[in-house]
Amino acid sequence: MNIDSTLGPDPDLELARNELAKSEQLVNHALNFLKSQGENSNQIVDTQQSACYEIAHASAGLTMARAAIEYGTQGRLEAQIACAFCADAITDLRSRTIGREAMWGLDAESINESSKFLSTWRDPEVIGLFADRPGEKHLSVEFELAADTFRKFAEKEIAPVAEHVHRANADVPESVINGLAEMGGFGLSVPSQYGGFADGGEGDYLAMVIATEELSRASLGIGGSLITRPEILTRALVKGGTEEQKKEWLPKLASAQVLAAVAVTEPDYGSDVAGITTQAIAYGNPTSGYLIKGVKTWCTFAARADVLMLLARTNPDKSQGHKGLSMFIVSKPRGDGSGFEFSQGPGENGRPSELAPGRMEGRPIDTIGYRGMHSYELALDDWWVPADQLIGGDGGLGRGFYLQMEGFENGRLQTAARAVGLMQAAYEVALDYAKARKVFGRPIFDYQLTRVKLGRMAIVIQSARQFSYQVARLMAQGEGSMEASMIKAYVCRACEWVTREALQIHGGMGYAEEFAISRLFVDSRVLSIFEGADETLALKVIARRMLGS
């Protein structure tokens, strides 16, 4: 390879593919070895957790590298970014295996095989070349316009209030909600026949990814997450709702007449959804409605929301697992961030007059970051839900888990898009600070270590962004479930590293709340926890599927 001190090495995508293929062969060998360690994937995942976790994350990086190579076909700089990310992903795989070769059933010599490709694209001088050359997105004119529209809104309406909301632990300003509603931000995933903008093409998913990234760049708590709440309910309704329910709820979600929150997790059941205990008890003969009784936790946006997308057990026999769960649209009054307590009297939402009042109480859970929407622990005691608010009607009984997954699988992609926006914001403030801050008479941007940090940020962010576009296109075709899990697992961990290094570049001022990077740093930590905890996602979804079930 030729290396120019200004332009960098000549990229070789074919060599990158070959090097990537060698690593993929190592992964396949390791998978075959793991398969010999147990009778089925569940047993292997349970008994070989460390190996399965590592292989899931390493494989996510390699899959993302494949997408980076596709991006690399669009120009020299793009090809260089692709080569650099491939080298990063390959190195990540090797670092996970060194000293643990026996755990993977691998040969140490094959892992430590020297590579000119790696030595070229991991050279600090080469990585530093990307410090202020992050590459183009290569969106079509239509989607570039969409990105520009949401970016301008975020800069004008969200960014100026982001710090106040974070420090004061305040509510999402109504001006932000109203502004997004006027832009149609809540209707991006709602089919056009129900008042939204989705037409059934790949653009539906891509538009959500683009909008989420731009809004998250201004604020994760009051921007990027706001339009994902109704999307989860929307996709559940589109997948399994009755026509009457679609006509009733989808236009209201698209216009933000109704805002939604998701109530699935319980104090003792997070990722283990099959074990939830909140009950929906049928009332009347024939059934006229359900009485909801139980406790939900980590219910984001529960106060301001008009409805909860709530998963409850309609079959009391817990041995039925997922098959005993159903999904409801639970109407409620609006509250504020300080907590709430509502009573539901006779006649409210069709509640039968012979029933004693129902009750709903929300206790806010204070968090170190991700503020504005607030998370709550909800206690429901005989809260009435009419039968027509069981998603899917009678046909929806026992289908709640599957309807939830319809929204949550895309939610993983949206979480990755949120992480990309957050990383982009951290990279930008770190780059600006590095160019302005002088140490020993020189901007810290001029020092190699700073440039290497920024260069790797730029490489990871652009590769993550391009993979998110690819996953969006796959999901539009009814595919991409595995890739959505992979990008969520990889990018959310990467976001922690990017924000950490961006804060470090700020030095002592990074620890000061007057600089936005402190907010970005604490916000990033939630990404590997919600929408599928990192460990559960790696073990129970990615590794288990890679092992064959």
Beta strands, then each sheet from edge to edge (+ up, - down):
strand 1: 3-4
strand 2: 8-9
strand 3: 260-263
strand 4: 279-283
strand 5: 289-300
strand 6: 307-313
strand 7: 325-331
strand 8: 340-344
strand 9: 358-365
strand 10: 375-386
strand 11: 438-439
strand 12: 442-443
sheet 1: 1+ 2-
sheet 2: 3+ 6+ 7-
sheet 3: 4+ 5- 10+ 9- 8+
sheet 4: 11+ 12-
end
